[in-house]
Amino acid sequence: MPVSISPCLWKHGKRWAYSVTFDEALAELHEYTIPVHQELGVPGHVEVVVGHMGTERRVGSSSYNGYHRAAALLSPPNHAPR
């Protein structure tokens, strides 16, 4: 059976598209970033580690964890990011 493949057209006659990707579905992403995307109409998608849904972070070497460790070292007491 022959197969025919043709590209689809972008919405509104656009010649290209972009998408912002977030590699980890964090609570902060939903709380802060997605509303900004919605307000500005910027498309994007989130990659979710399904096995980690509903649990504390278990991705010890991620840059996000590194950011929080560094921020805790640089922040005054009781002002570290949550």
C-alpha positions, 0 to 999 in steps of 0.5 A: 500500500503506497503512503503519501506524506505531505507537510501540514500548514501552520496556523494563520499562514505562518511560515514557521513556528516555535515552542518553548520546552520545559523538561521538568513539570514542577509546581513552580512552572505551573504557578509562575511560568504557564500563566505568563505563556498564556498571557503572552500567547507563547506556545510551549510544552512540558515534559513530565516524568510520570513516575515522579508525579505526586512525589517529592523531586527525586532527580538529584543531579538536575540543574533545578536542584543545583539552583536551589542548593546554590541559592540556599548558600547565597541567601540570608537565613530564612530567605532561601527559595522554597 
